[in-house]
Each structure stands twice: as C-alpha cells, then as structure tokens.
Amino acid sequence: KIAAGIFNTHSKFGDARLETIAAYAGLCGADPEVIKDILSQNLAEATVEILRKNGLLSCFDEIARKIVLRASEFVDNQLKISCILLSLKGEILGSEPKGESRNE
C-alpha cells in the first residue's frame, strides 16, 4: 500500500495490494497473462509463487525502492528509511537498499 501512496494501511482504508504488485510486475517485464493471474488472486501472498515461476521476484526490490522513496518524502527526508519485504514464511522477497539475500 505504501508503494502506491496509501499510508493508512488498515484494511478498511482502501486496498491496492494486487494492483500494485501487478503494476510493478508489468514494469519488470511480466506479460499480460502473468498480470491477469496476479490480479485474479485473493491474497497478495499468492503472487509470490506466480512471480517466482516467471523469474520476476526482482519486482519486489522495485516495490521496496518505491516504499523507501514514498516514506522518505513523507518524513521530508529527515530520517534514513530502509525496507525489507518478507513473505508470510519469513523469506526476504525484496529490499532497499539492496544486498539482502533472497531464495529465487
């Protein structure tokens, strides 16, 4: 949600998780069928395997980069922001700054 500019992350204040992941997948080269598959899921966690099997896990690094950018702007660059995106299993999916290990 933060990558999409939605700072109130409570579930009742909008939901753009799948749309955000699909958009970033598209930016990372996903074809229309992959994007359609992502958008058809009920849970964001289900997109991890879709992206993994299509060699697109790097889009989580792009999402993390955007989160850092948005959060830094939100605090007027007064804090150093980092982001690590994890799966529900604790797997590191993406990070900013880069350098965290990932199991692809």
Stockholm file with secondary structure:
# STOCKHOLM 1.0

chainA/1-104         KIAAGIFNTHSKFGDARLETIAAYAGLCGADPEVIKDILSQNLAEATVEILRKNGLLSCFDEIARKIVLRASEFVDNQLKISCILLSLKGEILGSEPKGESRNE
#=GR chainA/1-104 SS CGGGTCCCCSTTSCCCHHHHHHHHHHHTTCCHHHHHHHHTCSSTTHHHHHHHHTTCTTHHHHHHHHHHHHHHHHTTTCSCCCEEEECTTCCEEEEESSCCCCCC
#=GC SS_cons         CGGGTCCCCSTTSCCCHHHHHHHHHHHTTCCHHHHHHHHTCSSTTHHHHHHHHTTCTTHHHHHHHHHHHHHHHHTTTCSCCCEEEECTTCCEEEEESSCCCCCC
//
